């Protein structure tokens, strides 16, 4: 079972989690079984758990510790055995210090934490995600778009992605809807105004005007990542080659290719070998 804690008003979240009996409140015309009872002997996924009201956090803590609760409006205890998976895009440690999240609940949930870095800190995943979303939305909208222009992939790699993967997904969906050819191309003006790109100035109106004419000075001329038959490995190889070229072949250090790609130097070396890139010639075999 799953529950998005931001999608339910504070007044109804307890009823959604623990259920209620008939007549518990105005509009409670029949008994409702809550998510915990439905998930008995199973798993309940609480998305955006940081948004739960403090009062509900107390009751959630009791369920986690005692494996029991009372439905809203009832004095009958219900016992359950539920595994909890909780997720949030907020820093719960900071929320605890600010008094927005109970420390005892935080430590009870923090049994096996898995931290997923933001997209801007794992840029090597971007080409794979771009091609995944491109395939999904091309199929959804009946478009035949199988490759991405090199300048476009460079833009996607350099963008700061404040909205993380959701922003990337929405951007690719919008791009597919507007695309008129077999190769995806995005102008800098496609991104939000004042967008931040690593090592580049924010997009300005003049840059956007130049981009529409195909001569944006910040991002160069249009070119394609391979052909329409290019594979994900081809795109990854080309991107690594381009980054190595921009960094003068340097892998380590603050201006090295590993830093630019968001990879550990040893990871990048392994990827270079796996992709069959000859660093001496600067080309793949």
C-alpha positions in Angstrom: 0.0 0.0 0.0 1.1 3.6 -0.6 0.2 7.0 0.6 1.4 10.5 -0.5 1.3 12.5 2.7 1.1 15.8 0.8 -2.0 14.8 -1.1 -4.3 14.7 1.9 -5.4 17.5 4.1 -4.2 17.6 7.7 -7.8 16.9 9.0 -8.2 13.7 7.0 -4.7 12.2 7.2 -5.4 10.2 10.4 -8.6 8.8 8.9 -6.6 7.8 5.8 -3.9 6.1 7.9 -5.9 4.6 10.7 -9.5 4.5 9.4 -12.6 5.7 11.2 -15.9 4.4 12.5 -19.3 5.4 11.4 -20.3 8.8 12.9 -16.7 9.6 14.0 -17.1 13.1 12.4 -19.4 15.0 10.1 -19.5 13.1 6.8 -18.4 9.7 8.3 -21.4 7.8 7.0 -19.8 4.4 7.2 -16.8 2.7 8.6 -13.6 3.2 6.7 -10.6 0.9 6.8 -7.3 2.8 7.0 -4.0 2.1 5.1 -2.4 0.5 8.1 -5.1 -2.1 8.5 -5.1 -2.7 4.7 -1.3 -3.2 4.7 -1.4 -5.7 7.6 1.3 -8.4 7.0 2.6 -6.3 4.2 4.3 -3.0 3.4 3.1 0.6 3.6 5.0 3.3 1.6 4.7 6.8 3.1 5.8 9.3 0.5 6.8 12.8 1.8 6.5 11.6 5.4 8.0 14.9 6.6 4.7 16.6 5.7 2.7 14.7 8.4 1.2 17.0 11.1 2.9 16.7 14.5 -0.2 15.2 16.1 -0.2 12.4 13.5 3.5 11.8 13.9 2.8 10.9 17.6 0.2 8.2 16.5 2.5 7.0 13.8 5.3 6.5 16.3 3.0 4.4 18.5 2.1 2.1 15.6 5.8 1.6 14.8 6.6 0.8 18.4 3.6 -1.0 19.7 2.0 -2.3 16.4 -1.4 -1.1 17.5 -3.7 1.9 17.0 -7.4 3.0 17.4 -9.4 4.1 14.4 -10.7 7.7 14.6 -13.8 7.8 16.8 -13.2 4.3 18.2 -11.8 3.0 21.5 -11.1 -0.5 20.1 -7.5 -1.3 19.6 -6.4 -2.8 16.3 -3.1 -4.7 16.1 -1.1 -4.8 12.8 2.2 -6.0 11.6 3.3 -3.6 8.9 6.7 -2.8 7.4 7.2 0.9 6.7 9.1 2.5 3.9 9.2 6.2 4.2 10.6 8.8 1.7 11.0 12.6 1.7 12.8 15.2 -0.3 13.5 17.3 2.8 16.4 17.1 5.2 14.8 15.4 8.2 17.7 16.3 10.5 17.1 20.0 9.8 13.3 19.5 10.3 14.0 17.9 13.7 16.2 20.8 14.7 13.5 23.3 13.6 10.8 21.5 15.5 8.8 20.4 12.5 9.5 16.7 12.9 9.6 14.6 16.0 13.1 13.4 16.9 11.9 10.1 18.3 10.0 9.3 15.1 13.0 10.3 13.0 15.2 7.8 14.9 12.5 5.1 14.7 12.3 5.5 10.9 16.0 5.9 10.4 16.7 2.2 10.8 18.1 1.6 7.3 18.5 5.0 5.5 19.1 5.2 1.8 20.2 8.6 0.6 19.7 9.4 -3.1 21.9 12.4 -4.2 20.2 15.1 -6.2 20.5 14.9 -10.0 23.1 17.7 -10.1 25.4 15.5 -8.0 25.1 12.4 -10.3 25.3 13.9 -13.7 26.5 10.7 -15.2 23.0 9.4 -14.9 21.5 12.2 -17.0 22.1 10.7 -20.5 20.5 7.4 -19.4 17.5 9.1 -17.9 17.1 11.4 -20.9 17.0 8.4 -23.3 14.6 6.5 -21.0 12.1 9.4 -20.8 12.6 10.1 -24.6 11.6 6.5 -25.4 8.6 6.6 -23.0 7.2 9.9 -24.3 8.0 9.2 -28.0 5.9 6.1 -27.7 3.2 7.9 -25.7 2.7 10.7 -28.2 3.4 8.6 -31.4 6.6 10.4 -32.2 9.7 8.8 -33.7 12.5 10.5 -31.9 15.5 8.3 -31.3 18.5 10.6 -30.7 19.5 13.8 -29.0 21.7 16.5 -30.5 25.0 17.0 -28.9 24.5 20.6 -27.9 21.2 19.6 -26.3 22.8 16.8 -24.3 25.5 19.3 -23.2 22.8 21.7 -22.0 21.0 18.9 -20.1 24.3 17.9 -18.5 25.2 21.5 -17.5 21.8 22.5 -16.1 21.5 22.7 -12.3 18.1 20.7 -12.1 16.6 22.4 -9.0 13.5 20.2 -9.5 15.6 17.0 -9.8 14.3 14.0 -11.9 10.7 15.3 -11.9 11.9 18.4 -13.7 13.9 16.4 -16.2 10.9 14.2 -16.9 8.6 17.1 -17.4 11.1 18.9 -19.6 11.6 15.9 -21.9 7.9 15.3 -22.1 7.4 19.0 -23.2 10.3 18.7 -25.6 8.8 15.6 -27.3 5.4 17.3 -27.7 7.0 20.3 -29.4 9.6 18.4 -31.4 9.2 18.3 -35.2 12.0 16.0 -36.3 13.6 12.7 -35.5 16.4 14.3 -33.4 15.7 16.1 -30.2 17.0 19.7 -30.0 16.5 22.2 -27.2 17.4 25.8 -27.3 18.7 27.5 -24.1 15.5 29.5 -24.1 13.6 26.3 -23.5 14.9 26.4 -19.9 13.5 28.7 -17.2 14.7 32.3 -17.3 17.8 32.8 -15.2 18.6 29.1 -15.3 21.9 28.2 -13.8 24.4 26.1 -15.8 27.7 24.9 -14.4 30.5 27.1 -15.6 28.2 29.2 -17.8 26.3 32.4 -17.1 22.5 32.3 -16.6 20.4 32.5 -19.8 19.7 36.1 -20.7 17.1 37.4 -23.2 19.8 38.2 -25.7 21.1 34.6 -25.5 17.6 33.2 -26.1 17.2 35.4 -29.2 20.6 34.2 -30.6 19.6 30.6 -29.8 16.5 30.9 -31.9 18.6 31.9 -34.8 20.9 28.9 -34.2 23.9 30.8 -33.1 23.9 31.0 -29.3 27.5 32.0 -28.4 27.4 30.2 -25.1 26.5 26.8 -26.4 27.9 26.7 -30.0 26.3 25.5 -33.2 23.8 22.6 -33.6 25.3 19.1 -34.0 24.0 15.6 -33.3 24.9 12.8 -31.0 25.3 10.1 -33.5 22.6 9.2 -35.9 19.0 8.2 -35.4 20.3 4.7 -34.8 22.6 5.8 -32.0 22.5 3.6 -28.9 22.7 4.7 -25.3 26.3 3.5 -25.2 27.1 5.7 -28.3 25.7 8.7 -26.5 27.6 8.0 -23.3 30.8 7.4 -25.2 30.4 10.7 -27.1 29.6 12.6 -23.9 32.7 11.2 -22.1 34.9 12.1 -25.2 33.5 15.6 -25.3 34.1 16.1 -21.6 37.7 14.8 -21.8 38.3 17.1 -24.8 37.0 20.1 -22.9 39.2 19.2 -19.9 42.3 18.6 -22.0 42.3 14.9 -21.2 42.7 15.6 -17.5 40.7 13.2 -15.3 41.5 14.2 -11.7 41.5 17.6 -10.0 39.0 20.4 -9.6 39.0 21.0 -13.4 39.2 17.4 -14.4 36.7 15.4 -16.4 35.7 13.3 -13.3 34.7 16.4 -11.4 32.7 17.7 -14.4 30.9 14.4 -14.8 30.2 13.9 -11.1 32.2 10.7 -10.9 35.1 9.3 -8.8 38.3 9.3 -11.0 38.6 5.5 -10.7 35.0 5.2 -11.8 35.6 7.3 -14.8 38.7 5.4 -15.8 36.7 2.1 -15.6 34.0 3.7 -17.7 36.5 4.9 -20.3 37.8 1.3 -20.6 34.3 -0.1 -20.7 33.3 2.3 -23.5 36.5 1.4 -25.5 37.8 4.9 -25.5 41.5 5.3 -26.5 42.7 8.2 -24.5 45.9 8.5 -26.6 44.0 9.1 -29.8 41.0 10.7 -28.2 38.6 8.4 -30.1 36.8 5.1 -29.6 37.9 2.1 -31.8 
